[in-house]
Amino acid sequence: MVTIRKYLTLAISGASIALLSACQQTASTANENQVSIPAGQPAPFSDPSNKGGWVLNEEISDEFEGDSIDKSKWLVQGDNGEYYIWKGRAPSQFTAHNVLVEDGKLKIRSQWEPDYPFAFEEGHEGNTYGEHEGQKVPVTTGAVVSRKRFMNGYMEVKSKAADAAMTSSFWMIGYQQELDVFEQMGNPKILGNIREDHFKCTVHDWSPPAIRPTRLFGYSKKLPFRVADDFHVYGAEWGEDYLSLYIDGEHVHTVTQDELGQDWVLNNPMEIWLDSEIFTWLGLPHKEELPADFEVEYMRVWQKPSDNLLAKDRAFFGFEGPILFEDQPRPLDLLPESSIPDDYQKFWLIDDVSKEYLRFADNRGAVGVNSLKFVPRRNMPDVQAYTPKGAINLPAGEYEISFKIWLRHGWHVENLYLGLTSPEVKIEPFELTNGERGGWITMKKRFTKTQASNPDDQLSIHVYKDELPPGSVDFYLDDIQIKAVD
C-alpha cells in the first residue's frame, strides 16, 4: 500500500505511525547528532546511541512474546494446509506445528516424524518429501514469512542455530531478488559452503529466466564460535546502493552498487523469511540429533524518516518493479520472478502504442538501475503512462512533485506533463528545452489539490506529438517524489 494513503506529512517507509512524534529530527542532522530513542524502543545493536536516526518498524518487528506466533505479522507455512510458494526444500517439509513461541523466543523445530503424511510430490533438486534417493528421511521442519514487505533499512536478529544438519536461515525475497542475510548449520555432515563456525551471506538474481545458479555475489567469514552454541546478533543494513553486514554489533563487510554495477539487484521491497531446511549436499540429519530448534529471540527492522510521500513505493516510482497493494492478500503462488499483475502487485500502465516510445531502461538509473526512457520517432502519436488506479491518495493541500531526468544533447520535446486523474489535477508543464544536458538533474513543480483523491486516483505522464521538434532525442526519467509543503 502506498504510504501516502495514510495521509502523512512525514512518511516513514512502513514504520509505525505512533512513532512519528518521537522522530522529528531531520535526516540531515541524524548522522551528525545522537537521536533520542523513544521510550521502550530498542536501538540497533550496531548503533546503540542511534546516531543513524533509526525508527523501529513495528509492523514487521517481533519480540516473540506470549505463547503463540502473531499471525497478523507472520504467515506460517502449512497453517490450515496453505503454503506460500513451496512446502520446503525436500526431503524436509514445512509444517505449522513446528513453529512455536516459548520462553520469549521463536522456535522453528525440526523433527523426525515417520508417521507424518508428507506431500506426495517432487520438491526442489529432484527430491521427494520424506525421502531421498530411496532412503526414508521423515523430517518435518518450519518456516514463517512476514506479511509485510519493506524497502531499505537495518534488520537484525538475535538467534541460535539448530545443532543438527538442518539450516537456520534469515533471508528475504522480493521482486526478482533475494538476500540471504545468513544460512547457518550447526552440525553439517559434509564439509561444504556452510559450516558450523561460519557466517555466509548471499544475494540472488531472480530476473527471468532465473536459471540456477542465480547467485550474484556473497560473503563468508569464519567465526570464533559455533553458531549452535549460543545466541548472537546478526545485522544487515540495506541502503539504496549498499549492503553492510554486522555480527554482534561489529561491522564485517560492505558491498556497494558502484562495485557491482548491473549486478546490484536489491532494488525492490522484500519480505522476511525465518526457516529451517535440509541441504542434501551438506548431508542428511540423523534421527538421533532431532528434534532440534532454530531459536530467534527477536527480529527487528528499523528505517529512517522521509518527507517523500512515495517513499514506501520508491521502487515503483523509480521504475524498478511493481507497486504493492498490501491490503490485498499476497497470492500463495507469487514467485519472485513473476511480472504478472494481480490485486497484490501492479505495474505501470503503458498502452501498446505508447510502448513503442516509452520503455524501461535497465542500464541507466539515477537511483537503482532502471529508468523510463522516452524514444521519439517521426510521426509519433501522443504517448502516456499511468500508475495503477489507487496508487495515489492525497488529501487536499499543497504539494511539490519532483523527478530526476537525463537529457541528451540535441533538440528535445518542449514539455513533459505530469498530473493526477481523479479528481483531475493539471500540474504546470516541465520545460525541457533549456534543461542541462548530459547528466541527471532534478526538476520540481508545486501544485494544489483542492479535493482529496478519489479511490481510483492515478499519476499520469504525457508527451504530446505537437511539441516534438524534428530530429529530437531521447531522455530518461527516474525517481518521482511527492512532498507536502506549507
N, C-alpha and C positions, 0 to 999 in steps of 0.2 A: 504494500500500500504506500502511496506517495506520502511523504512526510507532511506536505502542505495540506493534506486532507484534515490534519489535526488543528489547523488554524493557529499555528505557532508563529510568532515573530522571530523566535530564535529556534532553529531546528537542530536537534541532536539526532544523528542518524540512528534511529531506533531506540534511543535512550529513554528512560522513564521521565514522564512529564513532571513528576513530583520532585525531581532533582534540579529542575531548571533554575529555581530561585537561588539555589546554593552555588550556581556555576556561572555567574555573570562576568567572570574575568574574561577578557578578550583573548583570542588566540595569539595576538601579537605580544602579549605580556606573559602568556602562560609558560613559555620556555625560559623566561628570564627570572621569574619570581616563584617562590613557593606558593602553591594554591591550596587553600584550606580544604580539608576533607569534610564533607557533610557528616553530621553525627551518625554513627552506625555504619558508615560506608567504608569498606576496606580499600586500601591503596594497592596498586600493583607491587608485588614483591621486588621487582626490579626498579621501582621508583617510589620508595616508601614515603617521601615528602611530597609526592605528586607534583613535581616540577613540570610535568607534561600537561597538567590541566585535565587529567582524565576524569570521565564521568561514567559510573557503572551503568551498563545496560541491564536493567533488572528484568526485562522481558526474556532474556536468554540465560543470564547467570543463575546459578543454583548452588545453594549451600547443602542440599540433600539432608535437610532436617525432616523430622516426622517418621512415619512408618511405611510410606509408600512413595513411589515416584510421582512427581507433579505432571499429570498428563496434559495440563494446559500448556506446559513448556516442551514436553517431550512426546514424540511418537515412539512407542515401544514395539519393536519388531516382533510380530507374531501375536500381538494383542488382538483378541477377537478373530484370530485367524488371518489378520491382514498383515501384509508385508509390503514395504516400500522398496521398490527396485529389485531386491533379491532376498533370498531366505538365508543368506550367509554363504561363506566360502566352504563348499563341500570338501570333505565329508561331514564337517560340523554343520549344524543348523541352528539358527536363532530361534529361541523360544521365549515367550513372555515371562514364564515362571523363573527364569534365570536372572531377571532384573529385580534387585532388592534394594531397599533403603533401610539400613540398620546402623545404629550407633553413630549417627551423623555422617554416614558415608553412603555413596552409591556403590553397590557391589554387583559386578557382572560376573556371574558364576558360570564355570564350565564343568559339566558333569558327564559321567559315564552312565548312560541310560539305555540299556539294551531293550527295554520294553516301550520306548518312545516310538510313536508312529511317524517315522521320518517321511519326508516328501518323496514320492515315487517319481523322481525326475533327475535329470543331469544338472549339476551345478557348474561352476567355473572350472577351467582346466580339465574338463572331461570327467571329473569325479562325480559320483552319485552321493546323495546324502545318506550318511550312516555306513558308508562302505568305501574302501579304497583298494583298488587292484585285487578285488575278490576277498579282501580281508574286512571283517566287521570292525567298524570304528564308530560305535554308537555314542558319539559325543554331541551333547547339546550345549549351546552357549547363548550369549545375549547381545543385544545392541539397543541403543537409544539414539534418536535423531532429533535435533532441535526443530521445533515447529516454525521458528522464525529464522530468516537469514539476516545477515548484516554485511555492511560494506566498510572495510578498513577498521582498524582498532588494535588493541592489545588484548590477547586472550591468554588465559593462564589456568592450569590445573595443578592441584596437589594430589599426587597419586602414587600407588604402589602396584607394580606389575604382578600378575598371577605367576606363581612359582611352578610353572608347567610349560610344556611345549605348546602353549597357546599364546597368541598375540594379545597384547594390551595396547590399544591404539586410540589416539586422539587425532582426528582428521576431519577434513571438511571438503565438501564439493559444492560447486555452483555451475553456472552455465559455461560449459566447455573447459572446466578447470577443476583441479583437485590439489589440496595442500594436506599432506600427511605431516602434522607437526611432530608426531613421533609414532613409530611402530616398535614395540618392545616385546621381548620374550624372556621370561625368567629362567627357562630351562630347555633351550633348543637341543635337539638330539643330533643335529648335523651342523658343523661349522659352516656358516654362510654369512649373508649380508645383514643379519640381525643376530646380535649376541647378548648374553646376559649382562654384560657390563659396557654396553654401547648405547649412544643416542643416535638415532637415524631419522632425518627429515627428508622428505621428497616432494617434488612438485610434478604433476602430470598435466599433459595437454589432451583434452578430450574433444578438440575440434574435429569434425568429420574428415576422414573416415575413421578416426580414433582406433587405428590398428596398433595392437600391442607390439613392442613395448611403447607405452605412452610417456614414459619418464623423460622429463626435460632436464632437470638438474636436482641435485641433492647435497646433503651434508651429513657426515658421520663423525662421531667423536668418541674415543674411548673414555670411559668414566672411572673414577676411583671407587666405585661401589657397584654392587649388583642391584639391578633395578627392582628385584623382587624382595630385597631385604628390608627396605624401609621406605617411608614416604619422602618424596622430593617434589620440588616445584619446577614446572616446565612452562615456559612462556614464549610467545611469538608476537612480535609487533609487525602488523601488516599495514604498510603505508601505501600511498598512491603509486610509488615507484620503488619500493624497497621492502625487504623482509629481514627482520632481525630476530635472532634466537637467543633465549636465555635459559640457564639452568641454575636453580637455587639463587635467583636474583642476579647472577653474573652473566654479562654479555659474552656469547661464544662465537657468533658468526653473523655477518650481514651480506646479503646479495642484493644488487640493485638492477633496475631496468636498464640503466646505461650499460652495465656489463653484459646483459642478456639480449638486448635488442628485441627482435621479434619473438624470442622465446619467453618474454615476460607475458604470462597469461593470467595473472591474478588481478583481473580487471572487472569482475562481477561479484555481486553478493554471494555469500556462501552460508550453508547450514553446517552445524556441528554434529559429528558422529563420535560416540564412545562405544567401543565394541571389542569383542574377542573373536578370533578365528583360528582355524588350523591352516598353517602354511606347510603343505606336504613336502616342499623342497628343504625344509628345516627339520623334518622328522615328525612322526606322529606322537601324540601324547600317550602315555601309558596309563592303564586303568588305575594303577596304584597311586599316581600323583593327583588324581581327581577325587573329589571336587577341588577346584582352585578358583580364587576370586581375583579379578582386577578391581582394585578399590580406588575410589575417587572421593577425596574429602570435600573438594569444591571445584566448580568450573565457573570461571568469571570472564566476562568480556567488558572492557572499558572502551569508550570512544571519546572524541573531542567535540565540543560545541561548534556549530557552524551557523552563520547567518544566511546561508544558501538554503532556501526553502525546498530545493530539489535535491538536497544532499543525500538523502536515503536512496534516491534513484539516480545518483550521479552517473552510474554506468550507462543507464538507458539514455540520458540526455547528453552523454558523451559518445553515443553510437557504438557501444561495446557489446550490448546484449539486450535482453528483454526487460520490460518493466514488470514488477511483481505486484499482483493484487492478493496480498496475504490474508485478506478477509475471506477469500475463497479457498476451499480445500486444495492442497497440493496433490496432483494426480499420483497415485501409487506407482505408476509405470513411467514417471518422468525421469528420463535418463539425462545425464549432464550434457550429452551431445545433441539433444533434441532442440530443433528450432521450429517445432510445430506450435502455433498459438493455441491457447486454451483459456479457460477462465482464470487460471492462476498466473500464467506468463503470457504477455502480449508484446508485439513488436511494432516498429514504425510502420505506418500505413502509407505506401507509395504505390500508386496505380501503375498498370503495365506500361502506359505511355511515358509516365514520368521516370520510370526505372531506366529508360534509355539515357537520361540526363542527370539523375540523382543516384549515386552509387555509394556504397560503403567502401571506404579505402582502408586497407589493413596495413598500410606501410607509412602512414603519416597521421599522428595524433598529437594534439597539444597535451593531453592527459591520456594515459593508456596507450593503445596502439592504433585505434580506429578513429576515423572521422567521416563526415559526409562530404563526398566530392561532387561538385557540380561540373558537368562536362557539356559545354554548349555545342550545338550543331546548327548548320544552316537550315532554315525553315522549321526551327524548333517551335513547338506549341508552348502555351503556359504550362509550367510544371509545379508540383506541390507535394509536400509530405505532411502527414498529420501524426500526432500521437494517438494511441487508442482512446476511445471515449472514457471519461472518468479519470484520466491521468492528471488533470489539473483540477484543483478545488481550492479556490481562494475566496476569502471574504471580501467585501467592499473595502477599498483602501488604496494607498499609494504604493507603487512598486517600481523596481528597477529590474530590467531584463538585460542580460549580457551574454556574450558568446565570444569565443576565440575564432579568428579567421585567418587563413593564409591566402594572400592574393599574389598570384604570379605576375611577372612583368608583362604588360600589354594592356589592351582595352578590356574593360570589364562591363558586365551588365550594370546599369546605372544604380539600381537599388535592390536591396534584399528586404523582403517583407515577412515579419513575424506577427502573429496575432492570436487571439483566443476566440473560440467559436460559440460558446453558449454560457451567457449571452455574448454576442459579438463584441470584441474589443479590438479596434484597429490601432496598432502601435505605429508611431511615426516611422517611416521607412529608413533603413540604414543605407546611407550613400556610400557606394563602393568605389566610385571613380577616382577619388582623391586619397584612398587609403594607402598606407605604407606597404610596399611590396617586399616579397622575399623572406618573410618570417611571420611568426604568429603575433597578432595584435589583438587587443580586446576592444570590442565595440559595446556601447551601453546606450540604453534609452529608458526614460521614465514613462510610466503610463498609469492611468487611473482606472480603477474598477468601481463603477457606481453601484453595481449589484454583485451579490455573491455568485459564485459559479453554480451552474446547474449540475446535476449528477453526471451529465454526459459531456462536460467541458473538455476541450482539447486545445493543444498548442498547434498552430499551423505555420508552415514555411512555404513561401511562394517566390517564384521567379517568373516575371512576365516577358513574353516574347517581344513586345513592343519596345522594351528597354534594352534589348540586346544589340549592341553595335556590331558591324561586320568585323570578322576576324577576332572576336572576343576570346578570352582564355578562361580556363577553369579556376576554381578556388576550392578550398577545404574549410569546412565548418565543424566546430567541436565545442564541448564543454558549455552547454547552455545553462545559465543560472537565473534564478529569480530571488530578489531580496526585497523585504519590506523597507520602506523609507518613511521618515517623519513628514 
